[in-house]
Amino acid sequence: MLTLLAVAGLISMVLGAGIYTQKPAFGSSPSGTRLEKIENSPNYANGEFQNLIYALQRVDDGTSETKNHPLNGWR
């Protein structure tokens, strides 16, 4: 009985979170003047934003990519 209640509670929380995140407060894809402003940003190139500082990227195996890190001699 306790397990059934726990599973039902978990399902309710997941569904509730899914419904809650569909609210307009969480935003949508940019369009119109907002999209134009983004595309005209100096940090936007090739369809994506470019970091102003180097940021480690996650790779498929879950580790951080450090071979091209500036502190490892990459220039």
Buried (B, 14 or more C-beta within 10 A) or exposed (E): EEEEEEEEEEEEEEEEEEEEEEEEEEEEEEEEEEEEEEEEEEEEEEEEEEEEEEEEEEEEEEEEEEEEBEEEEEE
